[in-house]
Amino acid sequence: MLVVLDTNVLVSGVFWGGNPERVLIGWQEGRFEVVASPSIVWEYEATLRELGKGVPEKVEEWIRIIHVKTRLIMPQLEVKLCRDPKDDKFLSCALEARVDYVISGDRDLSDLKMVGEIPILKPAVFVRHHLK
């Protein structure tokens, strides 16, 4: 199973736990694969570093995990579907990679419910249906 994780899910899982953390654990256990573009990876890293200034070891460990466990793609497709244009990169990546799901806690994305034929799920829904 292939998924795109929005940055909200990643940082929530790393720093605050709950269902986003369960998603990250499933990823680390190899229950699904995360696909990202260079701009998504850059946003992951920048946000982790910004929010994790007090825990640099944790931040660097997660950056290492991202680089080792993420399937990097170079999307050619550029969509403009989200009310927050900065989130369109997640949709472009999802469509280009033909992932199974986008997992997002960001209402700008989750309110769309679908991109093409790809469901956009909140972390709790993904956990309930795919990680039990």
MOKA-V827914 format. One record per pair of residues at least 24 apart in sequence whose C-alpha atoms are under 10 Angstrom apart, sorted by the first residue. I is the first residue (numbers start at 1). J is the second residue. Records with the same first field share a line. If there is no record, write none. Layout:
I=J / J
This chain:
1=30 / 31 / 32 / 33 / 34 / 99 / 100 / 101 / 130
2=31 / 32 / 33 / 34 / 35 / 71 / 94 / 97 / 98 / 99 / 100 / 101 / 102
3=27 / 32 / 33 / 34 / 35 / 36 / 93 / 94 / 97 / 98 / 99 / 100 / 101 / 102 / 103 / 118 / 120
4=33 / 34 / 35 / 36 / 37 / 40 / 70 / 71 / 90 / 91 / 93 / 94 / 95 / 97 / 98 / 99 / 100 / 101 / 102 / 103 / 104 / 120
5=34 / 35 / 36 / 40 / 44 / 90 / 94 / 101 / 102 / 103 / 104 / 105 / 120 / 121 / 123
6=36 / 40 / 43 / 44 / 87 / 89 / 90 / 91 / 102 / 103 / 104 / 105 / 106 / 109
7=40 / 41 / 43 / 44 / 45 / 47 / 48 / 87 / 90 / 103 / 104 / 105 / 106
8=44 / 47 / 103 / 104 / 105 / 106
9=103 / 104 / 105 / 106 / 122 / 123
10=44 / 47 / 48 / 62 / 66 / 103 / 104 / 105
11=44 / 45 / 47 / 48 / 51 / 52 / 59 / 62
12=48 / 105
13=123
14=48 / 52 / 58 / 59 / 62
15=48 / 51 / 52 / 55 / 58 / 59
18=123 / 124
19=122 / 123 / 124 / 125 / 126 / 127 / 128
20=103 / 104 / 105 / 122 / 123 / 124 / 126 / 127
21=123 / 127
22=123 / 124 / 126 / 127 / 131 / 132
23=103 / 123 / 124 / 126 / 127 / 130 / 131
24=123
25=131
26=127 / 130 / 131 / 132
27=69 / 70 / 131
28=65 / 66 / 69
30=69
31=130 / 131
32=100 / 130 / 131
33=69 / 70 / 71 / 99
34=66 / 69 / 70 / 71 / 72 / 99 / 101 / 102
35=69 / 70 / 71 / 72 / 73 / 90 / 93 / 94 / 97 / 98 / 99 / 102
36=66 / 70 / 71 / 72 / 73 / 74 / 75 / 89 / 90 / 92 / 93 / 94 / 97
37=70 / 71 / 72 / 73 / 74 / 75 / 89 / 90 / 92 / 93 / 94 / 96 / 97
38=72 / 73 / 74 / 75 / 89 / 93
39=74 / 89 / 90 / 93
40=72 / 87 / 89 / 90 / 93
41=66 / 67 / 70 / 72
71=97
72=97
73=97
79=115
81=108 / 109 / 112 / 115
82=108 / 109 / 110 / 111 / 112 / 115
83=107 / 108 / 109 / 111 / 112
84=108 / 109
91=115 / 116 / 118 / 120
94=118 / 120
101=126
102=126
